[in-house]
């Protein structure tokens, strides 16, 4: 059902400082940068191995990442797993009794389809399910 880890989402307050660390000192190349209005973030994907680190800066304090930063501060926000069929995966997770934040996918970075599983259902870890857009 779940494939490889697609990315680790990291909430940040300052993208320039985060890039100095991840792209500079850690030498992870930037592969994509986008404002994802539907998610309320400016996001940067950096390559690491077969996956990515996704830096997330909120567009405002009332966005999910903005609220996360106010409550917990910068750090790991979520773990994302890649799937081939997000609708089938969500149906299976729901049938298993897992609490979903999103019962239908929404659009994420690079046109991917994404949905979140509530952290209360996954041992305190916000879990994202990702079906990449064709070509990614």
N, CA, C and O atoms as a DFTB+ gen file, in Angstrom:
544 C
 N C O
     1  1       0.830      -1.187       0.000
     2  2       0.000       0.000       0.000
     3  2       0.873       1.248       0.000
     4  3       0.925       1.957      -1.005
     5  1       1.565       1.534       1.113
     6  2       2.438       2.709       1.134
     7  2       3.765       2.373       0.482
     8  3       4.330       1.302       0.707
     9  1       4.253       3.294      -0.324
    10  2       5.544       3.106      -0.970
    11  2       6.647       3.738      -0.150
    12  3       6.551       3.841       1.072
    13  1       7.672       4.150      -0.819
    14  2       8.838       4.732      -0.155
    15  2       8.468       6.052       0.514
    16  3       7.428       6.644       0.225
    17  1       9.341       6.500       1.415
    18  2       9.158       7.835       1.973
    19  2       9.407       8.823       0.840
    20  3      10.476       8.831       0.231
    21  1       8.420       9.643       0.572
    22  2       8.530      10.649      -0.480
    23  2       9.313      11.849       0.028
    24  3      10.233      12.334      -0.631
    25  1       8.927      12.326       1.227
    26  2       9.640      13.462       1.804
    27  2       9.355      13.584       3.295
    28  3       8.401      13.011       3.821
    29  1      10.204      14.342       3.945
    30  2      10.009      14.759       5.323
    31  2       9.725      16.254       5.270
    32  3      10.533      17.019       4.743
    33  1       8.587      16.678       5.811
    34  2       8.229      18.090       5.844
    35  2       8.804      18.748       7.088
    36  3       8.652      18.233       8.196
    37  1       9.460      19.878       6.906
    38  2      10.082      20.606       8.007
    39  2       9.504      22.018       8.038
    40  3       9.646      22.774       7.077
    41  1       8.857      22.367       9.141
    42  2       8.313      23.712       9.319
    43  2       9.441      24.667       9.686
    44  3      10.236      24.391      10.584
    45  1       9.500      25.798       8.977
    46  2      10.544      26.788       9.227
    47  2       9.926      28.180       9.310
    48  3       8.881      28.449       8.718
    49  1      10.586      29.045      10.048
    50  2      10.145      30.440      10.132
    51  2      10.856      31.307       9.104
    52  3      10.319      32.326       8.670
    53  1      12.074      30.904       8.709
    54  2      12.912      31.696       7.822
    55  2      13.484      30.786       6.737
    56  3      14.378      29.981       7.001
    57  1      12.968      30.916       5.521
    58  2      13.435      30.058       4.423
    59  2      14.895      30.298       4.074
    60  3      15.617      29.353       3.757
    61  1      15.337      31.537       4.126
    62  2      16.733      31.821       3.783
    63  2      17.689      31.139       4.755
    64  3      18.694      30.564       4.337
    65  1      17.382      31.201       6.042
    66  2      18.223      30.532       7.043
    67  2      18.172      29.014       6.855
    68  3      19.192      28.335       6.977
    69  1      16.987      28.487       6.559
    70  2      16.850      27.047       6.342
    71  2      17.632      26.615       5.109
    72  3      18.275      25.566       5.117
    73  1      17.579      27.420       4.047
    74  2      18.345      27.094       2.838
    75  2      19.846      27.148       3.091
    76  3      20.599      26.343       2.543
    77  1      20.276      28.084       3.909
    78  2      21.703      28.153       4.244
    79  2      22.156      26.853       4.894
    80  3      23.275      26.397       4.662
    81  1      21.299      26.263       5.698
    82  2      21.628      24.988       6.341
    83  2      21.521      23.822       5.361
    84  3      22.497      23.106       5.137
    85  1      20.325      23.630       4.772
    86  2      20.067      22.435       3.968
    87  2      20.799      22.439       2.630
    88  3      21.383      21.430       2.237
    89  1      20.768      23.577       1.928
    90  2      21.436      23.646       0.626
    91  2      22.925      23.937       0.801
    92  3      23.763      23.407       0.071
    93  1      23.238      24.779       1.771
    94  2      24.627      25.174       1.987
    95  2      25.412      24.114       2.730
    96  3      26.148      23.336       2.121
    97  1      25.259      24.080       4.032
    98  2      26.065      23.185       4.868
    99  2      25.791      21.706       4.594
   100  3      26.724      20.904       4.562
   101  1      24.527      21.337       4.396
   102  2      24.191      19.915       4.178
   103  2      24.262      19.506       2.707
   104  3      24.173      18.321       2.388
   105  1      24.420      20.469       1.824
   106  2      24.621      20.237       0.390
   107  2      23.492      19.453      -0.290
   108  3      23.743      18.591      -1.133
   109  1      22.266      19.758       0.084
   110  2      21.105      19.167      -0.587
   111  2      20.665      20.126      -1.689
   112  3      20.345      21.280      -1.403
   113  1      20.642      19.673      -2.944
   114  2      20.256      20.575      -4.030
   115  2      18.751      20.869      -4.040
   116  3      17.926      19.980      -3.830
   117  1      18.421      22.127      -4.287
   118  2      17.023      22.528      -4.452
   119  2      16.537      22.006      -5.791
   120  3      17.192      22.205      -6.814
   121  1      15.381      21.331      -5.789
   122  2      14.819      20.828      -7.039
   123  2      13.533      21.532      -7.429
   124  3      13.114      21.477      -8.585
   125  1      12.895      22.206      -6.446
   126  2      11.648      22.889      -6.770
   127  2      11.294      23.862      -5.654
   128  3      11.530      23.600      -4.475
   129  1      10.720      24.992      -6.059
   130  2      10.232      25.989      -5.100
   131  2       8.885      26.468      -5.598
   132  3       8.716      26.755      -6.783
   133  1       7.917      26.556      -4.682
   134  2       6.549      26.891      -5.094
   135  2       5.765      27.436      -3.907
   136  3       5.966      27.016      -2.767
   137  1       4.871      28.375      -4.189
   138  2       3.872      28.782      -3.197
   139  2       2.647      27.927      -3.438
   140  3       2.064      27.950      -4.522
   141  1       2.259      27.172      -2.421
   142  2       1.089      26.294      -2.514
   143  2      -0.017      26.956      -1.690
   144  3      -0.166      26.705      -0.494
   145  1      -0.781      27.805      -2.365
   146  2      -1.796      28.608      -1.690
   147  2      -2.804      27.740      -0.961
   148  3      -3.206      28.067       0.155
   149  1      -3.220      26.635      -1.572
   150  2      -4.212      25.754      -0.956
   151  2      -3.715      25.195       0.375
   152  3      -4.515      24.954       1.279
   153  1      -2.414      24.988       0.506
   154  2      -1.826      24.481       1.744
   155  2      -1.374      25.613       2.667
   156  3      -1.052      25.373       3.831
   157  1      -1.349      26.848       2.149
   158  2      -0.944      27.992       2.955
   159  2       0.541      28.053       3.248
   160  3       0.947      28.504       4.319
   161  1       1.371      27.593       2.285
   162  2       2.813      27.566       2.514
   163  2       3.595      27.989       1.281
   164  3       3.120      27.904       0.149
   165  1       4.806      28.444       1.543
   166  2       5.832      28.504       0.519
   167  2       6.692      27.281       0.779
   168  3       7.174      27.084       1.895
   169  1       6.888      26.460      -0.242
   170  2       7.569      25.177      -0.052
   171  2       8.771      25.069      -0.972
   172  3       8.754      25.531      -2.113
   173  1       9.818      24.444      -0.438
   174  2      11.027      24.171      -1.216
   175  2      11.346      22.698      -1.048
   176  3      11.434      22.197       0.073
   177  1      11.522      21.998      -2.177
   178  2      11.947      20.595      -2.155
   179  2      13.438      20.524      -2.403
   180  3      13.961      21.149      -3.325
   181  1      14.116      19.752      -1.566
   182  2      15.548      19.507      -1.724
   183  2      15.751      18.002      -1.853
   184  3      15.114      17.222      -1.145
   185  1      16.633      17.598      -2.751
   186  2      16.941      16.180      -2.936
   187  2      17.815      15.660      -1.807
   188  3      18.753      16.323      -1.363
   189  1      17.485      14.456      -1.356
   190  2      18.340      13.710      -0.440
   191  2      18.083      12.231      -0.722
   192  3      16.980      11.734      -0.497
   193  1      19.092      11.542      -1.208
   194  2      18.903      10.141      -1.596
   195  2      17.802      10.019      -2.628
   196  3      17.780      10.757      -3.613
   197  1      16.879       9.077      -2.401
   198  2      15.758       8.882      -3.323
   199  2      14.547       9.723      -2.942
   200  3      13.527       9.684      -3.630
   201  1      14.646      10.480      -1.860
   202  2      13.524      11.278      -1.388
   203  2      13.872      12.751      -1.331
   204  3      14.812      13.224      -1.970
   205  1      13.082      13.458      -0.545
   206  2      13.237      14.904      -0.428
   207  2      13.069      15.351       1.012
   208  3      12.476      14.658       1.838
   209  1      13.602      16.515       1.285
   210  2      13.226      17.302       2.449
   211  2      12.394      18.439       1.882
   212  3      12.787      19.070       0.900
   213  1      11.244      18.706       2.497
   214  2      10.365      19.781       2.053
   215  2      10.347      20.841       3.155
   216  3       9.828      20.610       4.247
   217  1      10.922      22.003       2.850
   218  2      10.900      23.117       3.788
   219  2       9.588      23.864       3.613
   220  3       9.197      24.183       2.491
   221  1       8.909      24.142       4.716
   222  2       7.583      24.749       4.686
   223  2       7.558      26.032       5.498
   224  3       7.735      26.002       6.716
   225  1       7.341      27.146       4.837
   226  2       7.172      28.424       5.529
   227  2       5.709      28.824       5.378
   228  3       5.201      28.889       4.258
   229  1       5.022      29.093       6.494
   230  2       3.602      29.442       6.392
   231  2       3.397      30.797       5.717
   232  3       4.217      31.707       5.839
   233  1       2.277      30.903       5.002
   234  2       1.913      32.182       4.387
   235  2       1.270      33.126       5.397
   236  3       1.113      34.317       5.130
   237  1       0.902      32.592       6.549
   238  2       0.296      33.413       7.596
   239  2       0.138      32.616       8.871
   240  3       0.296      31.395       8.858
   241  1      -0.172      33.280       9.972
   242  2      -0.279      32.591      11.263
   243  2      -1.501      31.680      11.386
   244  3      -1.509      30.781      12.227
   245  1      -2.521      31.892      10.574
   246  2      -3.735      31.083      10.675
   247  2      -3.734      29.870       9.755
   248  3      -4.751      29.184       9.649
   249  1      -2.625      29.591       9.092
   250  2      -2.502      28.405       8.246
   251  2      -2.107      27.218       9.125
   252  3      -1.638      27.418      10.245
   253  1      -2.286      25.991       8.644
   254  2      -1.882      24.839       9.460
   255  2      -0.409      24.882       9.895
   256  3      -0.107      24.590      11.052
   257  1       0.501      25.236       8.997
   258  2       1.913      25.294       9.377
   259  2       2.169      26.493      10.282
   260  3       3.013      26.412      11.175
   261  1       1.471      27.590      10.077
   262  2       1.596      28.741      10.956
   263  2       1.177      28.403      12.382
   264  3       1.844      28.789      13.342
   265  1       0.068      27.680      12.513
   266  2      -0.400      27.258      13.836
   267  2       0.569      26.264      14.469
   268  3       0.813      26.304      15.675
   269  1       1.115      25.378      13.650
   270  2       2.099      24.410      14.138
   271  2       3.320      25.134      14.705
   272  3       3.780      24.817      15.802
   273  1       3.841      26.101      13.957
   274  2       5.016      26.844      14.417
   275  2       4.733      27.594      15.720
   276  3       5.580      27.633      16.612
   277  1       3.546      28.186      15.828
   278  2       3.197      28.923      17.046
   279  2       3.128      27.993      18.250
   280  3       3.483      28.381      19.363
   281  1       2.670      26.770      18.025
   282  2       2.496      25.817      19.127
   283  2       3.777      25.055      19.454
   284  3       4.112      24.878      20.625
   285  1       4.499      24.599      18.418
   286  2       5.632      23.693      18.636
   287  2       6.984      24.240      18.208
   288  3       8.021      23.697      18.588
   289  1       6.982      25.311      17.419
   290  2       8.240      25.857      16.926
   291  2       8.726      25.102      15.695
   292  3       8.078      24.154      15.253
   293  1       9.860      25.516      15.141
   294  2      10.380      24.885      13.925
   295  2      10.771      23.429      14.167
   296  3      11.135      23.043      15.278
   297  1      10.687      22.635      13.107
   298  2      11.099      21.239      13.192
   299  2      10.298      20.355      12.268
   300  3       9.576      20.835      11.394
   301  1      10.433      19.054      12.469
   302  2       9.734      18.093      11.610
   303  2       8.233      18.265      11.768
   304  3       7.698      18.213      12.876
   305  1       7.570      18.468      10.649
   306  2       6.125      18.690      10.617
   307  2       5.374      17.417      10.245
   308  3       4.354      17.091      10.852
   309  1       5.888      16.694       9.236
   310  2       5.201      15.471       8.799
   311  2       6.151      14.547       8.039
   312  3       7.232      14.945       7.604
   313  1       5.703      13.297       7.899
   314  2       6.375      12.306       7.061
   315  2       5.397      11.965       5.940
   316  3       4.221      11.704       6.191
   317  1       5.894      11.969       4.701
   318  2       5.042      11.708       3.540
   319  2       5.471      10.424       2.840
   320  3       6.652      10.195       2.581
   321  1       4.464       9.589       2.540
   322  2       4.697       8.325       1.855
   323  2       4.092       8.394       0.466
   324  3       2.983       8.896       0.282
   325  1       4.827       7.888      -0.504
   326  2       4.374       7.889      -1.887
   327  2       3.471       6.682      -2.155
   328  3       3.739       5.577      -1.683
   329  1       2.405       6.911      -2.914
   330  2       1.501       5.836      -3.313
   331  2       1.186       5.973      -4.798
   332  3       1.346       7.043      -5.385
   333  1       0.739       4.877      -5.389
   334  2       0.368       4.909      -6.802
   335  2      -1.070       5.342      -7.012
   336  3      -1.384       5.974      -8.021
   337  1      -1.967       5.006      -6.055
   338  2      -3.392       5.319      -6.178
   339  2      -3.881       5.869      -4.844
   340  3      -4.212       5.112      -3.932
   341  1      -3.921       7.183      -4.741
   342  2      -4.244       7.812      -3.462
   343  2      -5.686       7.546      -3.029
   344  3      -5.954       7.372      -1.840
   345  1      -6.613       7.512      -3.984
   346  2      -8.011       7.256      -3.625
   347  2      -8.167       5.862      -3.010
   348  3      -8.847       5.701      -1.997
   349  1      -7.540       4.861      -3.621
   350  2      -7.613       3.494      -3.093
   351  2      -6.923       3.409      -1.728
   352  3      -7.407       2.724      -0.826
   353  1      -5.802       4.099      -1.580
   354  2      -5.086       4.091      -0.304
   355  2      -5.932       4.723       0.791
   356  3      -6.011       4.186       1.895
   357  1      -6.565       5.857       0.503
   358  2      -7.419       6.510       1.501
   359  2      -8.599       5.630       1.882
   360  3      -8.966       5.554       3.054
   361  1      -9.194       4.965       0.900
   362  2     -10.317       4.066       1.193
   363  2      -9.859       2.925       2.100
   364  3     -10.571       2.545       3.030
   365  1      -8.689       2.386       1.836
   366  2      -8.153       1.295       2.646
   367  2      -7.837       1.765       4.065
   368  3      -8.144       1.067       5.032
   369  1      -7.229       2.935       4.193
   370  2      -6.905       3.472       5.515
   371  2      -8.181       3.738       6.316
   372  3      -8.246       3.440       7.509
   373  1      -9.182       4.293       5.659
   374  2     -10.458       4.565       6.329
   375  2     -11.124       3.266       6.756
   376  3     -11.653       3.171       7.863
   377  1     -11.099       2.261       5.879
   378  2     -11.687       0.960       6.208
   379  2     -10.957       0.301       7.373
   380  3     -11.548      -0.488       8.110
   381  1      -9.677       0.621       7.540
   382  2      -8.899       0.092       8.660
   383  2      -9.195       0.822       9.963
   384  3      -8.698       0.438      11.022
   385  1     -10.001       1.873       9.885
   386  2     -10.381       2.610      11.078
   387  2      -9.485       3.782      11.415
   388  3      -9.628       4.384      12.480
   389  1      -8.558       4.118      10.521
   390  2      -7.676       5.259      10.793
   391  2      -8.429       6.574      10.571
   392  3      -9.205       6.716       9.626
   393  1      -8.180       7.515      11.458
   394  2      -8.796       8.837      11.364
   395  2      -8.065       9.656      10.314
   396  3      -6.854       9.858      10.405
   397  1      -8.802      10.124       9.319
   398  2      -8.225      10.906       8.234
   399  2      -8.535      12.388       8.430
   400  3      -9.632      12.747       8.856
   401  1      -7.586      13.227       8.123
   402  2      -7.844      14.665       8.045
   403  2      -8.510      14.958       6.706
   404  3      -9.447      15.752       6.630
   405  1      -8.022      14.314       5.657
   406  2      -8.554      14.487       4.303
   407  2      -9.111      13.158       3.804
   408  3      -8.369      12.188       3.647
   409  1     -10.407      13.116       3.558
   410  2     -10.991      11.893       2.996
   411  2     -10.917      11.884       1.481
   412  3     -11.073      10.840       0.848
   413  1     -10.678      13.055       0.902
   414  2     -10.445      13.159      -0.541
   415  2      -9.151      13.944      -0.730
   416  3      -8.849      14.837       0.061
   417  1      -8.388      13.621      -1.768
   418  2      -7.112      14.300      -1.979
   419  2      -7.284      15.764      -2.359
   420  3      -8.312      16.175      -2.897
   421  1      -6.251      16.528      -2.065
   422  2      -6.170      17.910      -2.520
   423  2      -4.863      18.073      -3.289
   424  3      -4.054      17.147      -3.348
   425  1      -4.659      19.234      -3.868
   426  2      -3.474      19.458      -4.693
   427  2      -2.330      19.948      -3.807
   428  3      -2.494      20.857      -2.994
   429  1      -1.162      19.316      -3.988
   430  2       0.037      19.686      -3.254
   431  2       1.096      20.231      -4.189
   432  3       0.798      20.650      -5.308
   433  1       2.328      20.222      -3.727
   434  2       3.447      20.761      -4.495
   435  2       3.638      19.977      -5.796
   436  3       3.452      18.761      -5.830
   437  1       4.001      20.669      -6.837
   438  2       4.226      20.114      -8.181
   439  2       3.013      19.378      -8.729
   440  3       3.161      18.437      -9.508
   441  1       1.811      19.797      -8.329
   442  2       0.587      19.204      -8.864
   443  2       0.270      17.822      -8.333
   444  3      -0.583      17.124      -8.882
   445  1       0.949      17.417      -7.266
   446  2       0.686      16.094      -6.689
   447  2      -0.678      16.073      -6.018
   448  3      -1.245      17.122      -5.711
   449  1      -1.198      14.876      -5.794
   450  2      -2.407      14.689      -4.994
   451  2      -1.948      14.293      -3.602
   452  3      -1.131      13.386      -3.447
   453  1      -2.475      14.975      -2.583
   454  2      -2.044      14.715      -1.212
   455  2      -3.239      14.603      -0.283
   456  3      -4.311      15.143      -0.553
   457  1      -3.032      13.893       0.811
   458  2      -4.033      13.798       1.877
   459  2      -3.291      13.474       3.166
   460  3      -2.222      12.863       3.150
   461  1      -3.880      13.895       4.284
   462  2      -3.222      13.700       5.567
   463  2      -4.023      12.760       6.459
   464  3      -5.254      12.764       6.466
   465  1      -3.268      11.948       7.218
   466  2      -3.826      11.070       8.244
   467  2      -3.583      11.769       9.579
   468  3      -2.495      12.287       9.832
   469  1      -4.604      11.777      10.423
   470  2      -4.504      12.481      11.701
   471  2      -3.410      11.869      12.569
   472  3      -3.306      10.645      12.654
   473  1      -2.593      12.701      13.216
   474  2      -1.510      12.160      14.047
   475  2      -2.001      11.298      15.208
   476  3      -1.257      10.447      15.698
   477  1      -3.233      11.502      15.651
   478  2      -3.767      10.662      16.729
   479  2      -3.919       9.210      16.279
   480  3      -3.969       8.301      17.107
   481  1      -3.993       8.997      14.974
   482  2      -4.152       7.643      14.430
   483  2      -2.817       6.976      14.119
   484  3      -2.766       5.779      13.836
   485  1      -1.739       7.753      14.173
   486  2      -0.440       7.229      13.750
   487  2       0.650       7.505      14.793
   488  3       1.778       7.860      14.450
   489  1       0.301       7.340      16.038
   490  2       1.290       7.461      17.099
   491  2       1.878       8.848      17.267
   492  3       3.021       8.989      17.702
   493  1       1.113       9.872      16.929
   494  2       1.574      11.239      17.111
   495  2       2.308      11.823      15.926
   496  3       2.800      12.949      16.007
   497  1       2.401      11.087      14.816
   498  2       3.115      11.566      13.628
   499  2       2.106      11.981      12.564
   500  3       1.313      11.159      12.103
   501  1       2.132      13.250      12.175
   502  2       1.301      13.688      11.062
   503  2       1.818      12.987       9.814
   504  3       2.993      13.105       9.467
   505  1       0.935      12.257       9.143
   506  2       1.323      11.432       7.999
   507  2       0.640      11.941       6.746
   508  3      -0.577      12.129       6.719
   509  1       1.432      12.163       5.709
   510  2       0.912      12.611       4.423
   511  2       1.021      11.465       3.428
   512  3       2.023      10.751       3.381
   513  1      -0.026      11.307       2.639
   514  2      -0.042      10.342       1.542
   515  2       0.083      11.164       0.260
   516  3      -0.651      12.134       0.075
   517  1       1.006      10.785      -0.626
   518  2       1.311      11.573      -1.821
   519  2       1.253      10.692      -3.059
   520  3       1.900       9.648      -3.131
   521  1       0.467      11.135      -4.028
   522  2       0.513      10.543      -5.373
   523  2       1.108      11.608      -6.287
   524  3       0.430      12.569      -6.648
   525  1       2.385      11.437      -6.664
   526  2       3.023      12.469      -7.491
   527  2       2.295      12.643      -8.820
   528  3       1.693      11.709      -9.350
   529  1       2.368      13.865      -9.341
   530  2       1.836      14.131     -10.683
   531  2       2.704      13.381     -11.678
   532  3       3.866      13.085     -11.399
   533  1       2.142      13.076     -12.832
   534  2       2.913      12.369     -13.860
   535  2       4.169      13.153     -14.194
   536  3       4.138      14.378     -14.319
   537  1       5.265      12.438     -14.335
   538  2       6.527      13.064     -14.667
   539  2       7.373      13.426     -13.454
   540  3       8.500      13.900     -13.601
   541  1       6.838      13.207     -12.257
   542  2       7.604      13.511     -11.035
   543  2       7.755      12.245     -10.257
   544  3       8.364      12.247      -9.188
